[in-house]
Amino acid sequence: MRLFPLANGSPASFFCDSRQKPACPSAAVDLSYGAVKKPEASCKVVEGQCAGPEVCPLSRVKAGTTVCIKELVASPELRDRLRELGLGEEQRIKLLSSETNVICQVCNARLGISQRLAEKILVEQIPREKVA
């Protein structure tokens, strides 16, 4: 069976050539898709902490706070590297220091990252009663 482009010019639309095989049913497949626009995350910060259930960048969280990573807003390569380091979505981390560099505790290890990189990690504060 051979597939040929339809006359509408769409490279993802094909039809079946029934001359190749008499039992071939005629079929059309359209593989086109629209672009998905991701909504921008809003950020509310009150005195250095995330306000309520909203997300904010890791760089704006107060030291000593335990947070849950909600989104990595970076290039795919950088997101993969952050996940390799243990900074993936839904990971709980504790912010130890946020002076020139951000130091956080991830999986019983301390990890230092730049302020610029911490801006790309959106987190949600975990209420104190849920912190174990």
Contacts in CASP RR format, 6 or more apart in sequence:
PFRMAT RR
TARGET T0000
AUTHOR 0000-0000-0000
METHOD contacts of the structure
MODEL  1
MRLFPLANGSPASFFCDSRQKPACPSAAVDLSYGAVKKPEASCKVVEGQC
AGPEVCPLSRVKAGTTVCIKELVASPELRDRLRELGLGEEQRIKLLSSET
NVICQVCNARLGISQRLAEKILVEQIPREKVA
1 16 0 8 1.000
1 17 0 8 1.000
1 20 0 8 1.000
1 21 0 8 1.000
1 24 0 8 1.000
2 16 0 8 1.000
2 17 0 8 1.000
2 20 0 8 1.000
3 14 0 8 1.000
3 15 0 8 1.000
3 16 0 8 1.000
3 17 0 8 1.000
4 14 0 8 1.000
4 15 0 8 1.000
4 17 0 8 1.000
5 11 0 8 1.000
5 13 0 8 1.000
5 14 0 8 1.000
6 13 0 8 1.000
6 14 0 8 1.000
6 15 0 8 1.000
6 28 0 8 1.000
10 30 0 8 1.000
10 32 0 8 1.000
12 29 0 8 1.000
12 30 0 8 1.000
12 31 0 8 1.000
12 32 0 8 1.000
13 28 0 8 1.000
13 29 0 8 1.000
13 30 0 8 1.000
13 31 0 8 1.000
13 32 0 8 1.000
14 28 0 8 1.000
14 29 0 8 1.000
15 26 0 8 1.000
15 27 0 8 1.000
15 28 0 8 1.000
16 24 0 8 1.000
16 25 0 8 1.000
16 26 0 8 1.000
16 27 0 8 1.000
17 24 0 8 1.000
18 24 0 8 1.000
18 25 0 8 1.000
18 26 0 8 1.000
41 55 0 8 1.000
41 71 0 8 1.000
41 73 0 8 1.000
41 122 0 8 1.000
42 54 0 8 1.000
42 55 0 8 1.000
43 54 0 8 1.000
43 55 0 8 1.000
43 56 0 8 1.000
43 57 0 8 1.000
43 60 0 8 1.000
43 122 0 8 1.000
44 50 0 8 1.000
44 51 0 8 1.000
44 52 0 8 1.000
44 54 0 8 1.000
44 56 0 8 1.000
45 51 0 8 1.000
45 56 0 8 1.000
45 60 0 8 1.000
47 62 0 8 1.000
48 60 0 8 1.000
48 61 0 8 1.000
48 62 0 8 1.000
49 61 0 8 1.000
49 62 0 8 1.000
49 65 0 8 1.000
49 125 0 8 1.000
50 56 0 8 1.000
50 60 0 8 1.000
50 61 0 8 1.000
50 67 0 8 1.000
50 123 0 8 1.000
50 124 0 8 1.000
50 125 0 8 1.000
52 125 0 8 1.000
53 124 0 8 1.000
54 124 0 8 1.000
55 70 0 8 1.000
55 71 0 8 1.000
55 122 0 8 1.000
55 123 0 8 1.000
55 124 0 8 1.000
56 122 0 8 1.000
56 123 0 8 1.000
57 118 0 8 1.000
57 119 0 8 1.000
57 120 0 8 1.000
57 121 0 8 1.000
57 122 0 8 1.000
57 123 0 8 1.000
58 67 0 8 1.000
58 69 0 8 1.000
58 93 0 8 1.000
58 95 0 8 1.000
58 102 0 8 1.000
58 104 0 8 1.000
58 118 0 8 1.000
58 119 0 8 1.000
58 121 0 8 1.000
58 122 0 8 1.000
58 123 0 8 1.000
59 98 0 8 1.000
59 102 0 8 1.000
59 115 0 8 1.000
59 118 0 8 1.000
59 119 0 8 1.000
61 67 0 8 1.000
61 95 0 8 1.000
61 98 0 8 1.000
61 123 0 8 1.000
61 125 0 8 1.000
62 95 0 8 1.000
62 98 0 8 1.000
63 95 0 8 1.000
63 96 0 8 1.000
63 97 0 8 1.000
63 98 0 8 1.000
64 94 0 8 1.000
64 95 0 8 1.000
64 96 0 8 1.000
65 94 0 8 1.000
65 95 0 8 1.000
65 125 0 8 1.000
66 92 0 8 1.000
66 93 0 8 1.000
66 94 0 8 1.000
66 95 0 8 1.000
66 125 0 8 1.000
66 126 0 8 1.000
66 131 0 8 1.000
67 92 0 8 1.000
67 93 0 8 1.000
67 94 0 8 1.000
67 95 0 8 1.000
67 123 0 8 1.000
67 124 0 8 1.000
67 125 0 8 1.000
67 126 0 8 1.000
68 90 0 8 1.000
68 91 0 8 1.000
68 92 0 8 1.000
68 93 0 8 1.000
68 123 0 8 1.000
68 124 0 8 1.000
68 126 0 8 1.000
69 87 0 8 1.000
69 88 0 8 1.000
69 89 0 8 1.000
69 90 0 8 1.000
69 91 0 8 1.000
69 92 0 8 1.000
69 93 0 8 1.000
69 121 0 8 1.000
69 122 0 8 1.000
69 123 0 8 1.000
70 89 0 8 1.000
70 90 0 8 1.000
70 122 0 8 1.000
70 123 0 8 1.000
70 124 0 8 1.000
71 89 0 8 1.000
71 122 0 8 1.000
72 78 0 8 1.000
72 79 0 8 1.000
72 82 0 8 1.000
72 83 0 8 1.000
72 87 0 8 1.000
72 88 0 8 1.000
72 89 0 8 1.000
72 120 0 8 1.000
72 121 0 8 1.000
72 122 0 8 1.000
73 120 0 8 1.000
73 121 0 8 1.000
73 122 0 8 1.000
74 82 0 8 1.000
74 117 0 8 1.000
74 120 0 8 1.000
78 117 0 8 1.000
78 120 0 8 1.000
82 88 0 8 1.000
82 121 0 8 1.000
85 106 0 8 1.000
85 111 0 8 1.000
86 106 0 8 1.000
86 107 0 8 1.000
86 111 0 8 1.000
87 93 0 8 1.000
87 106 0 8 1.000
87 111 0 8 1.000
87 121 0 8 1.000
91 106 0 8 1.000
91 107 0 8 1.000
92 126 0 8 1.000
93 104 0 8 1.000
93 105 0 8 1.000
93 106 0 8 1.000
93 123 0 8 1.000
94 104 0 8 1.000
94 105 0 8 1.000
95 102 0 8 1.000
95 103 0 8 1.000
95 104 0 8 1.000
96 103 0 8 1.000
96 104 0 8 1.000
96 105 0 8 1.000
96 110 0 8 1.000
97 103 0 8 1.000
98 115 0 8 1.000
98 118 0 8 1.000
100 115 0 8 1.000
101 112 0 8 1.000
101 113 0 8 1.000
101 114 0 8 1.000
101 115 0 8 1.000
102 112 0 8 1.000
102 113 0 8 1.000
102 114 0 8 1.000
102 115 0 8 1.000
102 117 0 8 1.000
102 118 0 8 1.000
103 110 0 8 1.000
103 111 0 8 1.000
103 112 0 8 1.000
104 110 0 8 1.000
104 111 0 8 1.000
104 112 0 8 1.000
104 113 0 8 1.000
105 111 0 8 1.000
END
